[in-house]
Each structure stands twice: as C-alpha cells, then as structure tokens.
Amino acid sequence: MIVQALAFYLFALTTVAAGVMVITVRNPVHSVLFLILAFFNSAGLFVLLGAEFLAMILVVVYVGAVAVLFMFVVMMLDINIVELRQGFLEYLPIGGIIGLILLAELLVVTGGWALAPEGASVALAPVADAVSNTHALGEILYTRYVYLFQAAGLVLLVAMVGAIVLTHRRRDGVRRQRIADQVARRVEDTLEIRKVESGKGV
C-alpha cells in the first residue's frame, strides 16, 4: 500500500509539473516534449487505477500519434515566438476570465461530491467480475455515453481540420499548385505553332 501511494504521488506530481511546463516554456518543441512526459505519467496513473487499456491507448494514440504529429506541425508552421508574445497582454483579460470560469466549474464539481457523497454510488457502473476491462469500457462508451463519445470524435475532427488549414496557409515566396487555373488554361495561351523552314532554326 505504501509503494502504491508513493507511485501515485510521484506520477501525480510529475504530471502536474509537466503540465505547468507545457504552458510556461517559450520553445514550442520543448512544450510538446513536456506534453509527452505528462501523457506517460498519466498512463502510469491509469495503471495504478487498474485501467490498463486506457493507459495503453494514452501511450499509443496520444504519445505515438497526436504529440508527434503536433510536434511536426509546430516545426512546419515556422512560428515566430517573438511575434506571438507581442499580443500576449491583449488576450490576458479574456484568458483570465476563462481561467476563472474553469476554476468555478472545478469548485462546483468538488463541492458537489463533498456535499452529496451518495452521488458517487449513482455515477458508478457496476461491472461483473468475469468481464475484462476493455469489454466493460466498450459497453459503457457505446451504450450510456455514446453521444458524448461521438461529440468527442467531432471535436477531434475539427482539431484535425484546423491543423490542416494552418499547415496549408498561403505564405509569401512559396509557390502553390492552383488546380482551377490549370483546368481553365486554353491551348492558345500555352501552345504556339511555328513553321520552321528547312535548314533554319526557330
């Protein structure tokens, strides 16, 4: 029991520290590396909870795909950090309001569990001992929380489209293929036929 408690505090403190470093470091590549560290420690917390399937998904999907893809997107965008920092104070009030709203929501959720302890038994979904962790998770996701699961998929789809739009934005000095202009080309605009006399060049 002591070993589990020590492992929990180690993973939890490392996750919180990595999360703070994600939003405080200046280099976006270092930020992604700290995000990967937070994912690994969160997977360790899932293992301690007995949710080994979620831990595996967190490592395989988020670390192996999302975080690496995000790193490549950051490197391709050629972000000017100095230019981004110039408008930081302009968005500080909006960010502060959003932070206060999130803090209020966390306090409401925490206060609800403290004021109504019986709510925990209502939220629990009893699972038979013979059912595996993956089977139980699939039953809950695709029955009780199927609409929320689909909404999460739509959010990820919007995030993917946003990353593609940012990557394919127009930049000065970069030539891009314009399919509409290619289709609208006429033979007269691109081809010129000349009659060359024998023994002479063009």
C-alpha positions in Angstrom: 0.0 0.0 0.0 2.9 2.4 0.8 4.5 1.6 -2.6 1.3 2.4 -4.4 0.9 5.7 -2.5 4.5 6.6 -3.3 4.0 5.7 -7.0 0.8 7.8 -7.1 2.4 10.9 -5.7 5.4 10.5 -8.0 3.2 10.2 -11.1 0.8 12.9 -10.0 3.5 15.5 -9.1 5.4 14.8 -12.3 2.2 15.2 -14.4 1.3 18.5 -12.7 4.9 19.8 -13.1 5.0 18.7 -16.8 1.6 20.4 -17.4 2.8 23.6 -15.9 5.9 23.5 -18.1 3.8 22.9 -21.2 2.2 26.3 -20.9 5.2 28.2 -19.5 8.2 27.3 -21.7 9.0 29.5 -24.6 10.1 26.9 -27.1 7.1 25.1 -28.6 9.2 21.9 -29.3 10.1 21.7 -25.6 6.4 22.3 -24.8 5.5 19.2 -26.8 8.2 17.1 -25.1 6.8 18.1 -21.7 3.3 17.2 -23.0 4.6 13.7 -23.9 6.0 13.4 -20.4 2.6 14.3 -18.9 1.0 11.7 -21.1 3.4 9.0 -19.9 2.8 9.9 -16.2 -1.0 10.0 -16.8 -0.7 6.5 -18.2 1.1 5.4 -15.0 -1.8 6.8 -13.0 -4.3 4.8 -15.1 -2.2 1.6 -14.5 -2.5 2.3 -10.7 -6.2 2.6 -11.1 -6.4 -0.8 -12.9 -7.4 0.7 -16.2 -4.6 -0.8 -18.2 -6.5 -0.4 -21.5 -6.8 3.4 -21.1 -3.1 3.5 -20.2 -2.1 1.7 -23.4 -4.4 3.9 -25.5 -2.9 7.0 -23.9 0.6 5.9 -24.8 -0.1 4.5 -28.3 -2.6 7.1 -29.5 -1.6 10.4 -27.8 2.1 9.9 -27.5 2.7 7.9 -30.6 0.4 9.9 -32.9 -1.1 13.1 -31.5 2.0 14.5 -29.7 4.4 13.6 -32.5 2.1 15.0 -35.2 1.7 18.1 -33.2 5.5 18.5 -33.0 5.8 18.1 -36.8 3.0 20.7 -37.3 4.8 23.1 -35.0 8.1 22.6 -36.8 6.4 23.1 -40.2 4.5 26.2 -39.3 7.7 28.1 -38.6 6.1 30.0 -35.7 7.7 33.3 -34.8 7.7 33.3 -31.0 8.6 37.0 -30.6 5.6 37.9 -32.8 3.3 35.7 -30.7 4.4 37.2 -27.5 3.7 40.7 -28.6 -0.1 40.3 -28.4 0.0 38.4 -25.1 -1.2 41.3 -22.9 -4.1 41.9 -25.3 -5.6 38.5 -24.6 -4.7 38.4 -20.9 -8.1 39.6 -19.7 -10.0 37.1 -21.8 -7.7 34.3 -20.7 -8.2 35.4 -17.0 -12.0 35.3 -17.4 -11.8 31.8 -19.0 -9.5 30.6 -16.2 -11.9 31.9 -13.5 -14.8 30.1 -15.2 -12.8 26.9 -15.3 -11.9 27.3 -11.6 -15.5 27.9 -10.7 -16.6 24.8 -12.5 -13.9 22.8 -10.7 -15.1 24.2 -7.3 -18.8 23.3 -8.2 -17.8 19.7 -9.1 -15.7 19.3 -6.0 -18.3 20.9 -3.8 -21.0 18.6 -5.3 -19.0 15.5 -4.4 -18.4 16.8 -0.9 -22.0 17.9 -0.2 -23.5 14.8 -1.7 -21.3 11.7 -1.1 -24.1 9.4 -2.2 -23.7 10.8 -5.8 -20.6 8.6 -6.2 -22.7 5.4 -6.0 -25.1 6.8 -8.6 -22.4 7.6 -11.1 -20.7 4.2 -10.7 -21.4 1.5 -13.3 -21.2 -2.0 -11.7 -19.2 -4.5 -13.8 -19.2 -8.2 -13.4 -16.0 -9.9 -12.3 -15.9 -12.1 -15.4 -15.9 -9.1 -17.8 -12.5 -7.7 -18.8 -11.5 -4.0 -18.5 -11.7 -3.5 -22.3 -15.2 -5.1 -22.5 -16.6 -3.1 -19.7 -15.2 0.2 -21.1 -16.7 -0.6 -24.5 -20.1 -1.4 -23.0 -20.2 1.9 -21.1 -18.9 4.0 -24.0 -21.2 2.6 -26.7 -24.4 2.5 -24.5 -24.5 5.1 -21.8 -22.1 7.7 -23.2 -22.4 7.1 -26.9 -23.5 10.7 -27.7 -20.7 12.1 -25.7 -18.3 9.7 -27.4 -19.5 10.9 -30.9 -19.1 14.5 -29.7 -15.5 13.9 -28.7 -14.9 12.4 -32.2 -16.3 15.6 -33.8 -14.0 17.8 -31.6 -11.0 15.7 -32.8 -12.2 16.1 -36.4 -12.4 19.8 -36.0 -8.9 19.9 -34.5 -7.5 17.9 -37.4 -9.1 20.2 -40.0 -7.7 23.2 -38.1 -4.2 21.7 -38.2 -4.5 21.1 -42.0 -5.7 24.6 -42.6 -2.8 26.1 -40.6 -0.3 24.0 -42.5 -1.7 24.9 -45.9 -2.0 28.6 -45.3 -0.6 31.0 -48.0 2.9 32.4 -47.4 4.9 34.9 -49.4 7.6 33.3 -51.6 6.0 29.8 -51.6 4.6 28.6 -54.9 1.5 26.5 -54.6 -0.5 24.4 -57.1 -3.7 26.1 -58.3 -5.9 23.4 -59.8 -8.6 25.8 -61.0 -6.0 27.8 -63.0 -4.7 24.6 -64.6 -8.1 23.5 -65.6 -9.0 26.9 -67.1 -6.0 27.0 -69.3 -6.6 27.2 -73.0 -4.5 25.9 -75.8 -4.0 29.4 -77.3 -2.5 30.6 -74.0 0.1 27.8 -73.7 0.9 26.5 -77.2 2.3 28.3 -80.2 2.8 26.6 -83.5 5.5 27.9 -85.8 6.5 26.8 -89.2 10.3 26.4 -89.4 11.9 26.5 -92.7 14.3 23.7 -93.6 17.9 24.4 -92.6 17.0 27.3 -90.3 16.3 27.5 -86.6 13.4 29.0 -84.7 
